[in-house]
Amino acid sequence: MEELGVDTPVSYDCEIRLRVNPQRRKEKVYVGCGAGFGGDRPIAALKLLQRVRELDYLVLECLAERTLAERYQAMKCGGEGYDPRISEWMQLLLPLAVENGVCIITNMGANDPFGARDEVLRLASGLGISITVGLAHQVSVVRSDLEEHLKHVDDVSVYLGAAPIVECLQNFRPNVIITSRVADASLFLAPMVYELGWNWNDLHLLAQGSLAGHLLECGCQLTGGYYMHPGDKYRDISLQDLLDLSLPFAEVSFDGKVCVAKAESSGGVLNPCTCAEQLLYEVGNPSSYITPDVVVDFQDVSFQTLSSSKVLCAGAKPSASAPNNLLLLASKDKGWKGWGEISYGGYECVKRAKAADFLVRSWMEEVYPGISKHLISYIIGLDSLKAVSIDEDLPRDSQDIRLRMDGLFENKEQAIHFTKEFIALYTNGPAGGGGIRSYSYHYCDIFQKIVEMKTASKFPGAAEVEPEFLVYWFWITILFAYCVLNRLFVHIKCILIQLQGLSLSYWILPNPWQALWLRHCWCLKFSLLYSFINS
C-alpha cells in the first residue's frame, strides 16, 4: 500500500463494443443509492447498509456539473481536484461495506480520481482494512476534432457511460470504484450489466436498467424527500416519517424486471407518485432520454405498488436510435462574482431595502461608471421567487425581508469593491439593517457541446487496480517463470549429456544429485504457492 503511484491502466475508446461471452453471475442484483448529490448525508447511507443486508453495490452520486467546475477551480488554487468529503464518507462506510461484501461506486473522483484513490487507500490503511480501489475515468480527449475555442481549454471532459466501470469490475473486482464524470444513471447500470450478464446490444434490458438508475440517482427524492407538503392530503408526511427517510435501492433481475424499494419499516413514502415525480426529473424529452449507453423512451413507463416499501417499474424501452453522441463539458472563465445580503424588518422595510439597493448601485457607479448593469437585485420574502423587478409594487404585506444583490464582474478588484460598498450599508444606509453577509469569488461556468462518440475521447475509460493486488500477480508470474526455466535447464542438460554419448536412461531418470535438486526445487515451489494462497 505504500507504492501508491504504481498504475496499470487498461484504456478503451468511446465506441461501444460488445462484451465477449458475458457471464450471468447472479439472478438478481441489489443496487443501492448512498448519496444523491454532493451535500447528502453519510449517516443515511450507513443506515441503508445496516438495514438492507442484500445490497451488492452502493452508489455515491456526488458530482454535478457545478461541483465539477468547483473542483477544477480548487485544483488551480492548489486544492483537491476530487471531492474532499470522500474521507468523511469512506471513514463511515468502508468497514461495514467490506464486511458485507458491498462494492462502493462513486464519482467523487471528479477532476482528480488518482488523488481520491490515494486518500481512500490511506484511510483504509488507517482503519486496518485491506482493499483494492479501481479507477474508471477519462484519460484524454482527441482535441484535433474539437472546435478551435475548445482545443486549448485545460479542463475538457465527456460524460462517460457504464462501459469503463463494467470493465473495471470484470477485470479486477475491486472493493471501491472511483470515477470521473459519468452519467448518473450509468453509475447504477454498470453493476447490473456486469452481474446479470447483459450485453450492449440488449437494448431493452439496458433501457430498464437505466430506468432504475434514473429513479435512484437523486437518493431520498424517490422515497419522500423534497415531497412533503403540509395541507396536501397526498403529501402530508409526519415529521417523524420525514426524519426517518430511507435511501432507495433497486432489485433488478436478469430478465429486466425492476423493483425500487426502501428499507422495511422506514419512514418517508415510496409510491407511484414519488416515482413519477423522479421519473420526469431532468429528462427533457420523455420519448428520448439520452444516456451514453442507450436512448430510453419513458412514455409507457408504469408503476405498480407491491407493498409500502416496494414498487414495480415497467415499460421502459429503447428509442429507435442507439446513442452515437456524447456530451462534452469544458470549463469557461466567466469573471468574478460578488454578492451581498442584508435584512430589514418592520414598518416600510421594503422601501428601506430599495433604498439600500439604490445606494450600493450609486456608490459602484462613482468608481466604475456603467457597472450597475452587471448587478441584479431582489428581495427575499417579496419577489425573489417570482423573478420580477423590485421596482414593481406588489399588493403584499411584508414585515421581514432580506435584500440580495449579485454582480458578475470582469475582474477581481471590481468584485471586492462591491463587497466593501455593500458592507458600508451598516453605517451609511437606511435604518434597521442587519445580518450583512458578502463574498466574492472567481466564477467558472461549464460549457456544453454535443460531440460524436468516436471522436469524443481517445481513451475515455481506464480501469486500474491497486499495487497490493499487483504484487500478488507479480510473484505468481515470477514463480511460474522460475518453474519453466528450471525444467528447461534440466532438459537442456540431459540433451547435452546424450550428445556426449551417455545412456538414454539419463534423459528419463536424472542421477541422484539431480533428482535431489529437482525435489528441492518443486518442494520450494509448492511451499511458496501454499504460503501465497494462505496469505
N, C-alpha and C positions, 0 to 999 in steps of 0.2 A: 504494500500500500504506500510505500514511500516514494517510489518512482512514478509520480502522478503524471509525468509528461509523456509517457510512452503511449503511443496510439497506433492502431492498425485499422485505419478507416477502409470501409468497403463502399465504393461510390457507384452511383447509378445516375442515368439521365432521367429527364422528366417523363419520357414516354412510358405509358403503362404496358408492361409485358406480362403475359400470362404466367402464373405460377406453375412450376414443373411438379406434377404429381402431388398436389396439396393433400395432406392427410387430415382426416377428421379426428381431432384429439378428444373432443367432448360432444355429447348430445346437446347439452345446454351450456351457455356461459353466462356468468353473472358479472355485470359491469356496473360499478357504482360511480356516482359523481361526488367527489370530495370538496370541490370548490367550483363556483360558477363565475367568479371574477376575482381580480387581484385583492380585493378587500374582504373576501369571505372569511368565515370563522373556522379556524383549525379544530376547535373543540367539537364542532358539529361533525366534522369528518371522522374524528376519533369515535364519536358515538355511533356513527354508521358502521365502522369496523367492529365495534363491540356488539352491536345488535344484530347484524346480518353476517352470520358466520359462513354463509355460502359464497360470499364475494370472492371472485377470482382476480379482479382488477379494480383499482381505484384511480380515477382520473381527476387530476387537479388542473382545471382550465382557468388559468390566471392571467392570460396575456391578451390584451386588446390592442388595437392599433394605437390608441392613446398611450398605453403603457409601453408599447414598443418604442414610440418616439421619446418618451421619458427616459427609457434605459439607454437610448442612443446618446441623449444629451448628457446623462450621467457618465457614460464612458468617456466622452470628450473632455469632461471635467475631472477625470481621474477616478471616478466612482465605479460601481459594479455595472456591468452590462447585462447581468441576469437579475431576476427578482430577488432583492435582498431578504425577503421574508422566507425564502426557501429553507433557511436554517430553522426558523420557528416551526414550519410545517413538518420537516423531517424529524426534528427533535421529538415531536409529539407522536408522529405516526409510524416511524420506522420500526420501533420494537414490536408492536402488535402486528404490523403488516408482514414482517419477516416471519414472525411466529405462526401466523395464519396462512402463510404462503401466498399472500396477495401482492401482485406486482403493481407498483405505483407508476403511472404515466403522467407526466406534466410538461407543459410548455413554458415553465418558468425559466428556461434557459435563455429566452429572448435573444439578445444580440451576443451573448457570451455563454453558450452551453458548456464549453470546457471549464470556465470558471465555476459554473453551477455544479458541474460534476465533481470538481476538486473539493468544493465546500461540502457536498454531500458525503464524499468519502472521508473527509476529515472528521465530520460529525459522527459518522458511523463508527469510525475507529475509536473516537472518544466514548461512544456508548458500548464499546466492546462487541460490535456486530460486524460480521464478515459479509460483505455484499459485493455484487457486481453491478456496475452502472453502465447502461447503454446510451449512446447518443444517436439521435435521428435528426439531422439538421441539414440546412443548405450549406454547401461548401463554396460554390462560386456561381456567378451569373455570366452568361455569354453577352458581354456588353456590345459587341460589334453589331448585334441585331437590334439594339435599343435605339430610341430616338436620341438625337445629338445632345439634348439637355440632360439626359439621364446617364450618359456614358461616363461622366466624371463625378457622379454623386457617390459619396463614400458608402452610405447605408442604403443598399438596394436588396430587397428580398422578395420572395414569392410565397404565396400560400401553398404549402406542401399538402399532399394527401396522406392516406393511410399507408401507402406502399413502403416508405422507409422504416416505419415502425414495425410493420409486418416482417420485413427482412431482419430487423434487429431481434425480434422475438424468435424468429425461425433459426437464426444462426447462433444466438448467444443466450437466449432465455435469461435476461438479467433480472435483478430484483427491482431496479428502478430504471425507467427510460426518461431521459430529458430531451426535449425538442426545442427547436426554434419556432418560427411562425408556422403553425399547422392549422388547417381549417378546423374549427371547433368540433364539428360532427365527426371528422376523420379521426380525432383522438380516441373516440369511443368505438368507431367502426373497426379500427385496426385489430384489437384483440378478438373481435367476432370473426373476422376473416381468417386469422391465424388458427384459432381454436376449433372452428366449425368446418374447416376445410373448404372455404369458399374460394372462388377464383374471380379474376377481374372481369370476366365476361358473364358472370352470374348476376346480371343487372337487376333482376327482381329482388334477389337476396340483398344486394348492395343497397337498393332503394329502401328496403325495410330496415336494414341496419343503420342507414343514415337517418331514417325517421327516428329510431331510438336515440341515436346520438344527438340529434337536434332537440329532442324533448328533454334530454338530460343536461345539456350543456350549460344551462343557467341555474343549475342547482335547485335550491328551495323555491324558486319561482314556479316550479312544477307542482310543489306539494303544499301550497298555501301562502308562500312568501309573496309579497307585492300584490296580494289578492284581497286581504281582509278589508272590509268596508262597513263600519257600524251603520245600522239602519237599513242595510240591504239584506233581506232575509236569506238570500242565496250566498252571501259573502260575509255574514256577520260571525266571524270566528271569535271564540272566547280568548281572553288574554292568556289563559293557561295553555290552551291549544297552540296559540301563536308562539308561546315561549318554548314549546316542545316540538318545534318543526323537525321533521326528519329529512335529510338529504335523500334524493331519489336514487334508485338503481334499476337496471333493466335485466330481465330474464329473457334471453334470446336463444331460440332453438335452431338446430342446423337447417331446418326447412323454412326459416324466415319468420316463424311465429315470434311476436314481440309482446311482452308484457312489461309495463313500467310499474314500479312499486315503491312503497315507503316501508320503513320498519314497522313491524306489528306493534300495536298499542301505542304508537307515537302520536303526537298532536298534528296540527295542520289539517289539510284536506287534499285528497287526490281523487279527482273525478273527471268526467268528460269535459267539464267547463275549464278546469285548470289546464287540462291537456290541450284543449282547443286554443286557449289563450297563448300558451307557449308555442304551439304549432305555427301560429301566424307571426311570431316574433322575428323580426329581421329577415323575412322571407322574400319580400319583393313580389315576384310573380309566383303564385302558388302552383301553377302548372309547370314551372321550370325553375326549381330551386337548384342552383348550380353549386356543385362541390367539385374538388379536383378528382373525385373517384367516380361519380355518377351524377347525372342530372335527374332530379326527382320531381315527379308530379304528385302533389299533395291533394289534388282536388277531390279524390274519392276516399280519403282517409276517414276512418270511423273509429270511435272509441266505445268500448263496452265495459261497464263496471263489473268486475268479478268479485270484489269484496271491498271493504272500506279502505284497504291498503293496496289494491292491485287493479290495474286497468289493462284490458287487451287492446292493442293498437294494430289496425289492419288497413290495407288499401293503398299503401304507398307503391308507386310503380315508376319505372324509368321513363323518361321522356324519349321521344323518337331519336334524339341525337345524343351521342356519347360526348363526354367532355373533351374538348380539344384546346381549351384555353386555360390560362391561369391568371390570377390577379396578382399583379406586381405592386409592391409598396416601395416608396422612396421617401426619405426624409427631406423636407423642404424648409429652409430657413425663412421664417416669417417676420423676423424682427424681435422686438421686446414688448412684453405686456406689463402693464401696471394696473392695479385695481385698488379700490378703497371702499370701505363701508362705514356708515355712522348711523346711529339710531336716534329717533326723535319720538316723543310721546306727548299725549295730552292735546290741549287746545291748539288748533291750527298747525298741527305737526306736519301736515303735508306741505303747507306753504313754507315752513321753515326748511324742509328738505329741498324744495325747489330753489330756495334762496341759496342754500349751500351749493347746489349744483351750479347755479349761475356764478357764484364766486370762484369756484375752482376752475371753471372754464375761462373766466376772465383773467385770473392770475396766470394761467398757462399761456393765454394769448399775448400777455405782456412780454413774455420771454421768447415764445415761439409763435409768431403770427401765423394764423391759419391752422394751428394744431387742433383746435376744438372739433374739427371734422373727424378726427380719429377717436373721439370719445363717444361712448354710449352710456346713457343713464336710465335707471328705472328704480321704482320704489317698491321694495318688497313689502307686501301687505296691502298694496294698492293696485299696481298694474304689471308686476313682474311676470305673472303667468299669462297675461293677455298680450304681452309684447306690443303695447301701444305707447305713444309718447307720453311723458309725464306732463306735457303742456295741456293734455286733454283732461278736462274736469269730469270725473265720474261721479254719478249720483250715489255716493257711498260714504258712510261714516267710518273714518279710520282714527284710532286713538293710539296706535302703537305701530310704527312703521320703521323701515330701515332703507336709507339711500344707498344704492350701489352704483359705482361708476367704474367702467372698464375702458382702457385705452390700448391700442396697438400702435407702437411707435417704431420709427426707423432705427433708432439707436438706444443704447443703454442709458445715456445721460438724460434723454427725454423721459424715459420711464421712471428713473429715480427721481427726477424733478417733480413729476406728477405725484408720486407718493409723499414727497415733502410738502407740497402745496395742500394735499388732502389733509394731512395731519394738522396743518395750520388752522383748520376749522375749529379746533378746540378753543382757541382764544380770539380768533378773528371772524368766526362765523355766527350764525343765529344762536339764540339761547337754547339751552337744554339738550345739546348734542352730547352723545356719549358712546362708549364702546367702539371707538375708532379702531379699525384694522386696515392696514395697507401693505402691499407687497409688489415687487417687480421681479421679473424673471425672463430669461431667454426663451422665446417661443418657437417651437419647431412643429410643423404640421406634417401630415402624411399625404403624399401624392399617390393616387391610384392609377393604374394603367393595365388594361387587358392585353396580354401577350400570348402568342402561340405556345403551346405546351412544349413543342420540340425545340424551341429556341429560348425558352424562359430561363433555364438553368442547365448548365452542362453537367453538373454533379449536384442534384438537388437534395439527395439524401445520403447520409452516411451512418452506418451502424458501427458502433465501436464498443469494444469490451475492455474491461479494466485490466491492468498489469497483473494483478494477483491471479486472474484466470489464465492469462497468457503464460505465466511462469509454469503452470501445470503442463500445458501443451508443449512448452519448450523442453522440459525434462522428458516427456514421453517421446518426443522426436529424437532427442539425444540417445535415449535408451534403445530405441528401435535401430538407429544408425549404428550404434555400438554392436548390437546383436548381428546385424547384417555384415558389417565389416569383419567382425571376429570370425564368423563362419566362412566368409570368403577367404580370409587369410589361411585358415586350416586347409581348405580345398586347394588353394594355390600351392601350398607347401607339399601336399600329397602328390600333386601333378609333377612338381619338380623332382620329388623322390622317385616317381615312376619313370621319368625321363632318364634318371640315373641307373635304370635297370633293376630297381629293387622290386620286391614281391608286391603283387596286386593286393595282397591281403592288407597292406598298409593303408590303401585307399579306403578299405571297408572298416578296418579297426586300427586306430592310431596306437602308437606304442604307449606303455603305461604312463609315461610322463605327460604325453599329450592328452591322454584320457583324463588324467588328474586335473590338467589345466582346463579342459573343456568343462569338466564337472564343476570346478570352481567358478568359471565364468557364468554358467547357467544358474548356479545357486545364487550368485550375486544378482543376476538379472531378476530372478523371481523374488528375491528378498526386497530389492528396490521397488518392484512393481507392487508387492504386497504392502509395503510401507506407504506407498503413494495412495493406493486405494483406501487404506485405513485412515489416512490423513484427511 
